[in-house]
């Protein structure tokens, strides 16, 4: 049943997205360095990335996109991104 209150609908969507992301990270984490802090979902090869906004997608489509991803802590995700940027310039 749809929500009559748009704010309640937005709150439900935010909670649903947060829950899906949290569940995926808990199954696929931690970062290879062992950290469980500030975890990020990172596309292993950014050229294969369709979108970063996968959490509201249907489960099969989301799983296909997340199969291209890994969990990294914020520090290692930033290092990886900077390294890839240097290679392309």
C-alpha positions, 0 to 999 in steps of 0.5 A: 500500500502506498504511503499517503505522506510523501515524507514517510515514503522518503523515510522508508526509502532511505531506511530501505537503502541503508539496510540493503547497503549495510547488509551487503557490506556486512557480508562482503567486508571487511576491507582487505586491511581488516578495517570495519570503519568507514567502509565504502562500496568500490567498483573494482574496474570503474570503466565497467560501472553502470551506476553508483545508485544501485541500492533501490534496484531490483535484487537481481540487477543490483547483484549483477552490479555489485558483483563488480564491486569490493569493500574498501575502507575510506583510506584505501578507496581514496588511495585506489582512486588516486592511483587510477587517476594518475594512470589515466593522465 
